[in-house]
């Protein structure tokens, strides 16, 4: 069952849609939207069960999140757009490009997983166990966040991210539905059908999907390229926003990339 997520449009120019990852809403892009919105009309939205978008209370898959993405593009009047997707949002963006090539121009896939390997499955099992337990919300949120950040970010960023989750908690039932959706991620049937130009970006210190999956996704998508961000974990849009914005702008506008 698709729905139309809550959204806003920031900036003017060619259309770009920013697709959040698991447990994230549009606020995950706050540190890069300023740079992107100078050149692009940026569509920011809250996936189901986050921010201002309700959880309809039913299971969902990455394919249904693609339907939600297309629905919010329709609502915003975006006929064709560039996509930036993070983690699960990267999966959604790439499946959308495979399913609907006429609607997708270019894709930046940030921290994608080619499929759920044994390590990712163990992380998802841990998230499920935490959500089903009687631990406090703060302990739950800390457990959800820990795999997502590089070493440099722990003291600098993790407390603020956990505090934000504490102030805007996601229902545990929604967390469990996202875990099941994450388990269903598999780009292998779609990767060869992606015709849009694709940039795969990942943090060098990403302990969740990381460079291994970034390279595997790029290898599976003809003509795609990879950029690894030094000193960064799974969330470049929070840990290294200037670096990620530079990569996105270079790729979407085909600017010279200054090292």
C-alpha positions, 0 to 999 in steps of 0.5 A: 500500500503506497502513501504520499509522505509529508514533504517540503521543497527547498531551493530553485533549479533542476529537481532533486529528491533526497531519500532518507535511510532507515529510521530517518526523516527529512532532517537527516539532510539539514547539513547539506540541503543549504549547499544543494538548494543553491543549485537545485529544487530539493524535495525533502520528505518524511518516509512512512512512520517518521516525522510528519508521515504516519505509519499505516500500520502494515508491513512494507518492502523496499518496493513499496517505499519506491511507490511512496517516493514516486507518489511524493514526486507526483505530489510535488510536481517532479516529473523527472529528478535526480536522487540522493539516497542514504542506506535503505534510501539508496536501495529505494533510489536505485530500485526506482531508477531500475523500475522507472528510468524515464523519471530518474536522471542521476542517482547518488547512492550513499552507503548502500548494501548490495544485499543483506549479508551475515553481518548486516543480518546480525545488526538487524537481529540486534535492532529487533531484539532491542525493539522487542525488549524492555530497555529504555527508549534512550538505550534503544536509540543508542543501540540503533545509532551505534553502527552508523557512525565512524570513530571520529563522530562518537563524542562529537555527534552521537550524543546529539543524534540520540538526543534528537531521537529521544525527543522525536521517538519512532514507535517500536512497532514502526522500528520492527517494520523497518527491520523487516523491510531492511531484511528484504533489501537486495539490489542484485535483481535490479542493478543491471537494469539501472541505466541512469548514471550512478555515483556510489559514495561511502565512508571509509570507516562505515561499519555497517555497509562500508566500502565493501558493499559500495564497491560491490554495488558499483561493480553491479551497475554498469558505468557507475563510479565510487567515491570513498570519504575519509574519516567517515562512517555510515552517515556522511550527510551528518559526519562529513556534510561538506564532502558529501555535498561537494560530491553530489554537486560535482556529479549532478552538475558535472563540475570539476572535482577539487581534491 
